[in-house]
Amino acid sequence: MTTALMPLDPAVSPQQISRVLTIRANLLPEEITAGRNTRRLRIVVIGAVVVVVALLGAWYALAVQQKQLADQDFADVTDQVNVERNNQKKYQPLTQTITQKATIDKQLKTLLAKDLSWAAMLDSLRAAGDASQVKITSIDGTLAAEETGATDADILPSTSDANTVATLTIVGTAPDKKTIANYIVALGEVENVANPYLTTATKNDNVLTFTLNADVTSTALCGRFTTPCTTGGK
């Protein structure tokens, strides 16, 4: 067997002779390529579905757990409410007492709407008498609402803008008429007192016994169940 050797082309180097050509061609049929792409797409879709189902399952499990916790909290709160209701039954008498006290306080507030500090009032009247050298023997007070038979024509003009809530009848002794007059002037300057005027004055053994009237204005109203008194007393 003989082999004929071709002479080497001096223009082509050995490296060029052994070089692999870069020409490529896809000889697979289109059906095979489409089938592969379809399988890949199916795997991707199945994977996405599995992930979504897994996420939904996790979310459902979390929702179930949260609902169980909420139901447990609701049951605990319900138990606490029932316990408190049972405890309220123990303190029901106390609650009724507090309610009754509030009702009584409201009634007293209405009943004693014209309450005033008589102790402070009497101290002021006596102090005015001592300053005028008048000796007070008795002081009587009558609430205006208790007066009967009075009409608008019987009411004299007042020296105060406040309403009259009570009238005072003061009996005392003085050495002369000037002293009585000074006491009437002093009464006019007493807080919460208005319209002092003399009604009778009789002389006996060089001593004048007098009777005068005065009004108590609404600015004197105060008490435990109304406006607190600044001077105390009743």
C-alpha positions as CSV (number, residue, x, y, z in Angstrom):
1,M,0.0,0.0,0.0
2,T,1.4,3.3,-1.0
3,T,0.6,6.7,0.2
4,A,1.0,9.7,-1.9
5,L,2.1,12.7,0.1
6,M,1.0,16.1,-1.0
7,P,3.5,18.7,-1.0
8,L,3.1,21.3,1.7
9,D,2.0,24.7,0.7
10,P,4.7,27.0,1.9
11,A,2.1,29.8,2.4
12,V,0.2,27.9,5.1
13,S,1.8,27.4,8.5
14,P,1.3,24.2,10.6
15,Q,-0.8,26.2,13.2
16,Q,-3.2,27.3,10.5
17,I,-3.5,23.7,9.3
18,S,-4.5,22.4,12.8
19,R,-6.9,25.3,13.6
20,V,-10.5,24.3,14.3
21,L,-13.0,26.2,12.2
22,T,-15.5,28.5,14.1
23,I,-18.4,27.7,11.9
24,R,-21.3,26.2,13.9
25,A,-24.7,24.9,12.8
26,N,-27.7,23.8,14.9
27,L,-28.7,20.6,13.3
28,L,-31.4,19.6,15.9
29,P,-35.0,19.5,14.6
30,E,-37.3,22.3,15.8
31,E,-39.6,19.8,17.6
32,I,-36.8,18.7,19.9
33,T,-35.8,22.3,20.7
34,A,-39.5,23.3,21.4
35,G,-40.0,20.2,23.6
36,R,-37.0,21.1,25.7
37,N,-38.2,24.7,26.1
38,T,-41.6,23.4,27.0
39,R,-40.2,21.1,29.7
40,R,-38.1,24.0,31.1
41,L,-41.2,26.3,31.2
42,R,-43.2,23.5,32.9
43,I,-40.6,23.1,35.5
44,V,-40.5,26.8,36.2
45,V,-44.3,27.0,36.4
46,I,-44.5,24.0,38.7
47,G,-41.8,25.5,40.9
48,A,-43.6,28.8,41.1
49,V,-46.9,27.0,42.0
50,V,-45.1,25.0,44.7
51,V,-43.6,28.2,46.2
52,V,-47.0,30.0,46.1
53,V,-48.7,27.0,47.7
54,A,-46.0,26.8,50.4
55,L,-46.4,30.6,51.1
56,L,-50.2,30.2,51.3
57,G,-49.8,27.2,53.7
58,A,-47.4,29.2,55.9
59,W,-49.8,32.2,55.9
60,Y,-52.8,30.0,56.8
61,A,-50.8,28.3,59.6
62,L,-49.9,31.8,61.0
63,A,-53.5,32.9,60.7
64,V,-54.7,29.8,62.5
65,Q,-52.1,30.4,65.3
66,Q,-53.1,34.1,65.7
67,K,-56.8,33.1,65.8
68,Q,-56.1,30.6,68.5
69,L,-54.2,33.2,70.5
70,A,-57.0,35.7,70.0
71,D,-59.5,33.1,71.2
72,Q,-57.4,32.4,74.2
73,D,-57.1,36.1,75.0
74,F,-60.9,36.5,74.6
75,A,-61.5,33.6,76.9
76,D,-59.1,35.1,79.5
77,V,-60.8,38.5,79.3
78,T,-64.2,36.9,79.6
79,D,-63.1,35.0,82.7
80,Q,-61.8,38.3,84.2
81,V,-65.1,40.0,83.5
82,N,-67.0,37.2,85.1
83,V,-64.7,37.4,88.2
84,E,-65.2,41.2,88.4
85,R,-69.0,40.8,88.2
86,N,-68.9,38.3,91.0
87,N,-66.8,40.7,93.0
88,Q,-69.2,43.5,92.4
89,K,-71.9,41.5,94.0
90,K,-69.9,41.5,97.2
91,Y,-69.7,45.3,97.2
92,Q,-73.2,45.9,96.1
93,P,-74.3,47.2,99.5
94,L,-71.4,49.7,99.5
95,T,-72.4,50.8,96.0
96,Q,-76.0,51.3,97.1
97,T,-74.8,53.3,100.0
98,I,-72.7,55.6,97.8
99,T,-75.6,56.1,95.5
100,Q,-77.9,56.9,98.4
101,K,-75.3,59.4,99.7
102,A,-75.2,61.1,96.4
103,T,-79.0,61.3,96.3
104,I,-79.1,62.7,99.9
105,D,-76.4,65.3,99.1
106,K,-78.4,66.5,96.1
107,Q,-81.5,66.8,98.2
108,L,-79.7,68.6,100.9
109,K,-78.2,71.0,98.3
110,T,-81.7,71.9,97.3
111,L,-83.1,72.0,100.8
112,L,-80.3,74.1,102.2
113,A,-80.0,76.5,99.2
114,K,-80.5,79.4,101.6
115,D,-78.2,78.2,104.3
116,L,-75.7,80.8,105.6
117,S,-73.0,81.2,108.3
118,W,-75.1,82.5,111.2
119,A,-72.1,82.3,113.6
120,A,-70.1,84.6,111.4
121,M,-73.1,86.9,110.9
122,L,-73.8,87.2,114.6
123,D,-70.1,87.9,115.3
124,S,-70.1,90.7,112.8
125,L,-73.3,92.2,114.4
126,R,-71.9,92.0,117.9
127,A,-68.6,93.5,116.8
128,A,-70.4,96.5,115.2
129,G,-72.3,96.9,118.5
130,D,-69.1,96.9,120.6
131,A,-67.5,99.4,118.4
132,S,-70.6,101.7,118.7
133,Q,-70.9,101.2,122.5
134,V,-74.2,99.4,122.1
135,K,-75.0,96.3,124.0
136,I,-76.9,93.6,122.0
137,T,-79.4,91.6,124.1
138,S,-81.0,89.5,121.3
139,I,-80.8,88.8,117.6
140,D,-83.5,87.0,115.7
141,G,-83.2,85.9,112.1
142,T,-86.0,84.8,109.7
143,L,-85.6,83.5,106.2
144,A,-87.3,85.6,103.6
145,A,-89.1,82.6,102.2
146,E,-90.8,82.1,105.6
147,E,-92.4,85.5,105.6
148,T,-96.1,85.6,104.9
149,G,-98.4,88.5,103.9
150,A,-95.7,90.6,102.3
151,T,-96.4,92.3,99.0
152,D,-94.3,94.2,96.5
153,A,-95.8,97.4,98.0
154,D,-94.4,96.5,101.4
155,I,-90.8,96.0,100.2
156,L,-88.7,99.1,100.6
157,P,-85.8,100.1,98.3
158,S,-82.7,98.2,99.2
159,T,-79.2,99.6,99.8
160,S,-77.7,96.5,98.1
161,D,-78.1,95.1,94.6
162,A,-78.2,91.5,96.0
163,N,-81.5,89.9,96.9
164,T,-82.7,89.7,100.5
165,V,-82.6,86.2,101.9
166,A,-83.4,86.8,105.5
167,T,-84.4,89.6,107.9
168,L,-82.8,90.4,111.3
169,T,-84.5,91.8,114.4
170,I,-81.9,93.2,116.7
171,V,-82.7,94.3,120.3
172,G,-80.2,96.1,122.4
173,T,-79.5,99.0,124.8
174,A,-77.6,102.3,124.3
175,P,-76.9,105.3,126.5
176,D,-78.4,107.8,124.0
177,K,-79.9,108.2,120.5
178,K,-76.7,109.2,118.9
179,T,-75.2,105.9,119.9
180,I,-78.1,104.1,118.3
181,A,-77.6,106.1,115.1
182,N,-73.9,105.3,115.0
183,Y,-74.8,101.6,115.4
184,I,-77.2,101.8,112.5
185,V,-74.5,103.4,110.3
186,A,-72.1,100.7,111.4
187,L,-74.6,98.0,110.5
188,G,-74.8,99.5,107.0
189,E,-71.1,98.9,106.6
190,V,-71.3,95.2,107.7
191,E,-70.7,92.8,104.9
192,N,-73.9,90.9,103.7
193,V,-76.2,93.3,105.7
194,A,-78.4,95.9,104.1
195,N,-81.3,98.3,105.0
196,P,-80.8,98.7,108.7
197,Y,-83.5,100.9,110.3
198,L,-84.8,101.6,113.7
199,T,-88.3,100.4,114.7
200,T,-88.7,101.3,118.4
201,A,-86.7,103.1,121.1
202,T,-87.8,103.5,124.7
203,K,-86.0,105.1,127.6
204,N,-85.9,103.5,131.0
205,D,-83.6,104.6,133.8
206,N,-81.5,106.7,131.5
207,V,-81.0,103.7,129.2
208,L,-82.5,103.5,125.8
209,T,-83.8,100.1,124.7
210,F,-84.1,99.8,121.0
211,T,-85.3,97.5,118.3
212,L,-84.1,97.6,114.7
213,N,-84.4,95.5,111.6
214,A,-81.9,94.7,108.9
215,D,-81.8,92.5,105.8
216,V,-79.3,89.7,105.0
217,T,-78.3,89.7,101.4
218,S,-77.8,86.7,99.1
219,T,-74.0,87.2,99.2
220,A,-74.1,85.7,102.7
221,L,-75.4,82.3,101.4
222,C,-72.9,79.5,102.0
223,G,-72.8,76.1,103.6
224,R,-71.5,72.6,103.5
225,F,-73.8,71.5,100.6
226,T,-73.7,74.8,98.6
227,T,-71.0,77.4,98.3
228,P,-68.2,76.8,100.9
229,C,-68.2,79.4,103.7
230,T,-64.9,81.3,104.0
231,T,-65.4,82.0,107.6
232,G,-66.7,78.6,108.7
233,G,-69.6,78.0,111.0
234,K,-73.2,77.7,110.1
